[in-house]
Amino acid sequence: MTVPVNRAMLASQTAKSNRTKIDQFPLNIGPHGMMMVFRDYKFQSSTTRELLNLPTGGTNVVTDSNGAVLLPIPNTLNDATNLNVSTYNMADVLGYETAAASSAWAMGTLGDYTPQKTNSFSSLDVLTLAKKIFGDNFYLGAAGQGVGATINPKASLLFRGIELKDYAFEWTLAPSEAAESEALRKIVRKIKANALPSYRTESVFTAAMLNYPSTVDIYLLGVDPNHYLKFKTAMVTDVAVNYAPQQLSILKGGRPASVNLIIRLKEMDIHTAADYGGGGIPASQDGGPMPGVDTLGNVTGLISDALGNLVGN
């Protein structure tokens, strides 16, 4: 369902305290926008955060918050999913232990063998022994050239997980009047106030610790959410403000004519197939053991089965 920028909602928020107020730029923002709602950090078990959805009207998303910022939809809306998939040589795990090479290794060096014995070595004997003595370097390559073969690395892909999503949003904001200059100043201050930590005093130790910065909930307004990316709760990792993006230009009263704002964020939980209608356990239902993997013995058995399957490749 498309949720446009709600004028009544914005008007009602201006009467509230500055802590829960929605600051917007420009003052006449139009039907589309991105709203960032800041909240005090609260510990929440990983895998329990779901995709954010804006209720109709959106009035309750700023309740009990540190306020919100409403800006135009940024110049780019990149949604990148980074999977941690790497290549691994299973030959390094499984090994190739031939009887001849193992015996030669036990004797110390290939030179301890007579020519008659070494001539009986197979190509795999030679390469296995060369790898034991020299490792993966020039000499192993030279041995491979000599026999016209190389050890099959049994290359395989290993899935190691998924990275937390990162976002970078950029705006170039140009005030058209003094009131918009003031609104932009408040927005920059609010973003920094929520992106930065605060001191915490413990017992007699002043400023001994730092409180976590606020978290951020991001919503796109005025668009069909089924055709755009959705977010999970995030934290700001970088704020860059350029007060002279097109050389220094100053308005009457000494205010900047334009400001370039870049905000980078990192989500606090990963996206899974269940977030997009796929299989698996939804985040709100997670927390139990994986089916069939409830004991260490089961895990060990699964690993053994996997290695057994790979040996035959």
C-alpha positions as CSV (number, residue, x, y, z in Angstrom):
1,M,0.0,0.0,0.0
2,T,1.4,3.4,-0.9
3,V,1.8,5.7,2.1
4,P,2.3,9.3,1.1
5,V,3.8,12.1,3.1
6,N,1.0,12.8,5.6
7,R,0.5,16.6,6.1
8,A,-1.7,16.2,9.1
9,M,0.9,13.9,10.7
10,L,3.6,16.4,10.2
11,A,1.5,19.3,11.5
12,S,0.7,17.3,14.7
13,Q,4.3,16.5,15.3
14,T,5.4,20.1,15.3
15,A,3.4,20.7,18.5
16,K,5.2,17.9,20.3
17,S,8.6,18.1,22.1
18,N,11.7,18.5,20.0
19,R,12.7,14.9,21.0
20,T,9.8,13.3,19.1
21,K,9.4,16.0,16.4
22,I,9.7,15.2,12.7
23,D,12.1,17.7,11.1
24,Q,11.8,17.9,7.3
25,F,13.5,19.5,4.3
26,P,12.3,21.1,2.2
27,L,9.3,22.6,4.0
28,N,7.2,21.7,0.9
29,I,8.5,18.3,0.4
30,G,5.9,16.9,-1.9
31,P,4.4,13.4,-1.9
32,H,7.6,11.3,-1.8
33,G,10.2,11.1,0.9
34,M,12.5,9.1,3.1
35,M,11.9,9.2,6.8
36,M,14.6,8.1,9.3
37,V,13.3,7.5,12.9
38,F,15.9,7.5,15.7
39,R,15.5,5.4,18.8
40,D,17.5,4.7,21.9
41,Y,19.6,1.5,21.5
42,K,18.1,-1.5,23.1
43,F,19.6,-4.9,23.1
44,Q,17.7,-7.4,20.9
45,S,18.7,-10.9,20.1
46,S,20.1,-11.3,16.6
47,T,17.8,-12.9,14.0
48,T,14.7,-11.4,15.6
49,R,14.5,-8.2,13.6
50,E,12.1,-8.2,10.6
51,L,11.7,-6.0,7.6
52,L,10.2,-2.6,8.6
53,N,6.7,-1.8,7.4
54,L,5.1,1.6,7.8
55,P,1.6,1.5,9.2
56,T,-1.1,3.5,7.4
57,G,-0.7,7.1,8.4
58,G,2.6,6.4,10.0
59,T,1.7,8.4,13.2
60,N,2.9,5.7,15.6
61,V,6.4,5.1,14.2
62,V,7.8,8.2,16.0
63,T,6.2,7.3,19.3
64,D,8.9,6.8,22.0
65,S,11.6,7.8,19.6
66,N,14.3,10.4,19.6
67,G,12.6,12.2,16.7
68,A,12.7,11.7,13.0
69,V,14.1,13.3,9.9
70,L,12.1,13.5,6.6
71,L,14.1,14.2,3.4
72,P,13.5,13.7,-0.3
73,I,14.2,10.2,-1.6
74,P,18.0,10.2,-2.1
75,N,19.7,10.3,-5.5
76,T,20.4,6.5,-5.4
77,L,18.6,3.5,-3.7
78,N,21.1,0.6,-4.1
79,D,20.1,-2.7,-2.5
80,A,23.2,-4.9,-2.5
81,T,23.2,-8.4,-1.0
82,N,26.7,-9.7,-0.3
83,L,27.0,-13.5,0.4
84,N,30.2,-14.8,1.9
85,V,31.1,-17.6,-0.6
86,S,34.7,-18.7,-1.0
87,T,36.7,-21.3,-3.0
88,Y,38.3,-24.0,-1.0
89,N,40.5,-26.9,-2.1
90,M,39.2,-30.1,-0.6
91,A,42.5,-31.9,-1.5
92,D,44.2,-29.9,1.3
93,V,41.7,-31.4,3.7
94,L,41.4,-34.9,2.4
95,G,45.1,-35.3,1.3
96,Y,46.6,-38.0,-0.9
97,E,48.7,-40.4,1.1
98,T,50.3,-43.0,-1.1
99,A,52.3,-45.8,0.5
100,A,55.4,-45.0,-1.5
101,A,55.4,-41.3,-0.7
102,S,54.6,-41.9,3.0
103,S,57.5,-44.3,3.2
104,A,59.9,-41.9,1.4
105,W,58.8,-39.1,3.8
106,A,59.5,-41.3,6.8
107,M,63.0,-42.0,5.4
108,G,63.7,-38.2,5.3
109,T,64.2,-37.3,1.6
110,L,63.9,-38.7,-1.8
111,G,67.6,-39.0,-2.0
112,D,67.6,-41.8,0.5
113,Y,66.1,-44.1,-2.1
114,T,68.0,-45.9,-4.8
115,P,67.2,-45.1,-8.5
116,Q,65.5,-48.5,-8.8
117,K,63.1,-47.6,-6.1
118,T,62.3,-44.0,-7.2
119,N,61.8,-45.2,-10.8
120,S,58.9,-47.3,-9.5
121,F,57.1,-44.2,-8.2
122,S,53.8,-43.3,-9.8
123,S,53.1,-39.7,-10.9
124,L,51.0,-39.3,-7.8
125,D,53.8,-40.6,-5.6
126,V,56.2,-38.0,-7.0
127,L,53.7,-35.1,-6.7
128,T,52.6,-36.1,-3.2
129,L,56.2,-36.3,-2.0
130,A,57.2,-33.0,-3.7
131,K,54.3,-31.3,-1.9
132,K,55.3,-32.7,1.4
133,I,58.9,-31.6,1.0
134,F,58.5,-28.2,-0.8
135,G,54.9,-27.2,-0.3
136,D,52.9,-25.3,-3.0
137,N,55.7,-23.5,-4.8
138,F,58.0,-23.6,-7.8
139,Y,59.4,-27.0,-7.1
140,L,56.0,-28.6,-6.9
141,G,55.2,-27.0,-10.3
142,A,58.5,-28.3,-11.7
143,A,57.6,-31.8,-10.5
144,G,54.2,-31.5,-12.2
145,Q,55.9,-30.5,-15.5
146,G,58.2,-33.5,-15.2
147,V,55.3,-36.0,-14.9
148,G,52.9,-34.0,-17.1
149,A,50.2,-33.8,-14.5
150,T,49.1,-31.9,-11.3
151,I,47.2,-32.9,-8.2
152,N,43.5,-32.3,-8.5
153,P,42.7,-29.6,-6.0
154,K,39.1,-30.8,-5.8
155,A,38.0,-27.1,-5.8
156,S,34.7,-26.5,-4.0
157,L,32.5,-23.6,-2.9
158,L,32.0,-23.0,0.8
159,F,29.1,-20.8,2.0
160,R,30.2,-19.1,5.2
161,G,27.3,-16.7,5.8
162,I,25.9,-13.4,4.7
163,E,27.1,-9.9,5.3
164,L,25.1,-7.2,7.1
165,K,23.7,-4.8,4.6
166,D,25.3,-1.4,4.1
167,Y,23.7,1.7,2.6
168,A,24.9,5.0,1.4
169,F,22.4,7.8,0.8
170,E,23.3,11.2,-0.6
171,W,21.4,14.5,-1.0
172,T,22.3,17.9,-2.3
173,L,20.0,20.3,-0.4
174,A,19.6,24.0,-1.4
175,P,17.4,26.2,0.9
176,S,15.1,28.6,-0.8
177,E,14.4,30.8,2.2
178,A,15.7,31.5,5.7
179,A,13.2,29.1,7.3
180,E,14.6,26.2,5.2
181,S,18.1,27.1,6.1
182,E,17.1,26.8,9.8
183,A,15.3,23.5,9.1
184,L,18.4,22.1,7.4
185,R,20.6,23.2,10.3
186,K,18.3,21.3,12.8
187,I,18.3,18.2,10.6
188,V,22.1,18.0,10.5
189,R,22.3,18.5,14.3
190,K,19.6,15.9,14.9
191,I,21.4,13.3,12.7
192,K,24.8,13.9,14.4
193,A,23.2,13.9,17.9
194,N,21.8,10.4,17.2
195,A,24.8,9.1,15.3
196,L,27.3,9.9,18.0
197,P,27.7,8.2,21.4
198,S,27.4,9.9,24.8
199,Y,29.4,9.5,27.9
200,R,28.4,7.3,30.8
201,T,29.6,7.6,34.3
202,E,30.0,4.4,36.3
203,S,30.3,4.8,40.1
204,V,33.1,7.4,40.7
205,F,34.6,6.9,37.2
206,T,33.5,9.9,35.2
207,A,33.0,9.3,31.4
208,A,34.4,5.8,31.9
209,M,32.1,4.4,29.2
210,L,30.3,5.4,26.0
211,N,26.6,4.7,25.5
212,Y,25.6,3.2,22.1
213,P,24.3,5.7,19.6
214,S,20.7,5.6,18.5
215,T,19.4,3.1,16.0
216,V,17.6,4.1,12.8
217,D,14.4,2.8,11.3
218,I,14.1,3.9,7.6
219,Y,10.8,4.2,5.7
220,L,10.1,5.2,2.1
221,L,7.0,7.4,1.8
222,G,4.8,7.9,-1.3
223,V,5.9,4.7,-3.1
224,D,4.5,1.2,-3.4
225,P,6.7,-0.7,-0.9
226,N,6.3,-3.9,-2.9
227,H,8.4,-2.4,-5.7
228,Y,11.2,-0.9,-3.6
229,L,13.7,-2.1,-1.0
230,K,12.7,-2.6,2.6
231,F,15.0,-2.0,5.5
232,K,15.8,-3.5,8.9
233,T,16.8,-1.5,11.9
234,A,20.3,0.0,11.3
235,M,22.9,2.2,12.9
236,V,24.7,5.2,11.3
237,T,28.4,4.4,10.5
238,D,29.4,7.7,8.8
239,V,28.0,11.2,8.3
240,A,29.6,13.6,5.9
241,V,28.4,17.2,5.4
242,N,29.9,19.4,2.7
243,Y,28.9,23.0,3.1
244,A,30.5,24.1,-0.2
245,P,29.6,21.3,-2.7
246,Q,29.8,23.7,-5.7
247,Q,32.4,26.0,-4.4
248,L,31.6,28.4,-1.6
249,S,28.3,30.1,-2.0
250,I,26.7,32.1,0.8
251,L,23.2,33.3,1.2
252,K,22.0,36.5,2.8
253,G,22.6,36.1,6.6
254,G,25.7,34.0,6.2
255,R,23.9,30.7,5.5
256,P,25.2,28.1,3.0
257,A,23.5,28.2,-0.4
258,S,23.6,24.4,-0.6
259,V,24.7,21.4,1.5
260,N,25.8,18.0,0.4
261,L,24.8,15.3,2.9
262,I,26.0,11.7,2.8
263,I,24.8,9.2,5.4
264,R,26.1,5.6,5.6
265,L,24.3,3.0,7.6
266,K,24.7,-0.7,8.5
267,E,21.8,-2.9,9.4
268,M,21.8,-4.8,12.6
269,D,20.6,-8.1,11.4
270,I,20.9,-10.1,8.2
271,H,18.3,-10.7,5.5
272,T,17.2,-14.3,4.9
273,A,15.0,-16.1,2.4
274,A,12.1,-16.0,4.9
275,D,12.1,-12.2,4.6
276,Y,11.2,-12.5,0.9
277,G,8.7,-15.4,1.0
278,G,11.3,-18.1,0.8
279,G,11.8,-21.1,3.0
280,G,13.3,-21.3,6.5
281,I,12.2,-19.9,9.8
282,P,10.9,-16.3,10.0
283,A,13.0,-14.0,12.2
284,S,10.2,-13.6,14.8
285,Q,10.0,-17.4,15.2
286,D,13.8,-18.1,15.4
287,G,15.6,-19.2,18.5
288,G,15.3,-23.0,18.5
289,P,17.8,-25.6,17.3
290,M,18.1,-26.5,13.6
291,P,15.9,-29.5,12.7
292,G,18.0,-32.6,13.0
293,V,20.9,-30.8,14.6
294,D,20.2,-30.9,18.3
295,T,23.3,-32.7,19.6
296,L,27.0,-32.6,19.0
297,G,26.8,-36.1,17.8
298,N,24.4,-35.2,15.1
299,V,26.6,-32.3,14.0
300,T,29.7,-34.6,13.8
301,G,27.7,-37.1,11.8
302,L,26.6,-34.5,9.3
303,I,30.3,-33.4,8.8
304,S,31.4,-37.0,8.3
305,D,28.7,-37.5,5.7
306,A,29.7,-34.3,3.9
307,L,33.4,-35.3,3.7
308,G,32.5,-38.8,2.6
309,N,30.5,-37.4,-0.3
310,L,33.4,-35.1,-1.3
311,V,36.0,-37.9,-1.4
312,G,34.2,-39.5,-4.3
313,N,34.3,-36.4,-6.4
